[in-house]
Amino acid sequence: MRIVPWVLAAGMTFSAAAFAQSTNPGTTSTPTTSNSDIQDDKKDIQQDRQQLQQAEQQVQTDKQKLAADRASHASKAQIQADKAQLRSDRQHAKSIKADLQKDRTDLRRDHHRRHRRRNA
């Protein structure tokens, strides 16, 4: 978890550098910048997939705990706490899915930029 902010910061830095280069018509960007962007995006996607899998497992565990507490007639406060935890974990999984989608979009854009530069 401590690596994620650094990876995201690096990805944003490289993306910003690639955007600055692609908008400046006076300079030509190097393929290595595009390659590093693509590699960073692939790493981000892999990390997001792992985080999503863990988050989905946590959601499943929360569902099972809620069902068990309901079956054992746990207190209303305990069931409410289980529901709150389940909502929180579902929201976390949803945000990871959004990050994964963003990383996939970034990867497609980087591939498109690289292809466009080669054919220009």
N, C-alpha and C positions, 0 to 999 in steps of 0.2 A: 504494500500500500504506500510505502514511502517513496517508491520509485515512480509511481504514477504521475505526481505533479511535475517531476523533472522531465519525464517522457513527453507529457503534454506541452510543457513549456518549450522543449526542444522542437517538437512538431510545429508549434505555432511560430517559432523563430524561423525555422526552415521554410514554412509556408509563406511567411511575410517576406522573406528574402526572395523566394521564387516569384511572388506576386510583384515585387518591386522590379525585378529583372524583366518580367514579361510585359510590364507596362511601359518600360523605358525603351523606345524604339532605337535609341542610339547604341545600345549594347546588345550583345548576343549572349544568351545564357549558355552555360556549359552543361553537357549531358550529365556530369557527375552531380550537379545540384538536383536535377530531376531524379536521378537514380537514388540519391539519399532521401529525397522526399518520398519516393515510392517505397523504399525500404522502411522508413519511419512509419508510414501509414500502415504497412503490412504488420509491423510490430505492434502498433496501437490496436489494430484489429484483433490480433492474436490475444493480447492482454485483455481486451474488452470481452472476447469470447470466454476466456477463463473466468473473468469476474462475473459475467452473466450466468455461467453455469453454477458458480458458487451461490449467487443470489437466488437463482431458481431453486436450488437445493434448500436454501434457508426458507424460502416461501413454502416449499413442500413440508418442511419440518414444522413451520408455524401452523399450517393447516392441520397437520396431524395432532399437534398439541391442543389446538382449539377443539377439534373433534373429541379428543380424549377427555378434555375438561368438561365439555358439554355432556358426554356420556356418563361421567362420574358425578354429575350434578355439582360442579364446582361453584364457588360463590360468583355472584354477579360481577363483583369487582375483578375477579380473576379472568372471567370470560371477556370483560371489556378490555382488560390489559392485553389478553391474547389477540383480540381483534385489532387493537391499536398497533401492536407489534407486526401483525400481518399486513396492515395497511402501509406501515412504514417500509417494510421489506419489499412489498410490491412496488411502491414508489421508487425505491432504490433500483430495483430491477428495470423499471421503466426508464429511468435516467441512463442506465448502462446501455439499454437498447438504443436510446437516442444518440449516445456517444458512438456506438458501433455504426449506426447509420451515417453519422457525420464523417467518421473515418472512411467508410466505404465511398462516400461521395468525394471526399478529398482524394482518395486513391484513383477514382475514375477521372477526376479533373487533372491530376498529375500525369496519368497515362495519356490523356487527350492533349495536354500541353506538349508532352514529349513527342507525340506523333506529329503534331502540327509543326513543331520546330524542325523535325527531320524532313518533312515534305516542303518546307518553305524555301 
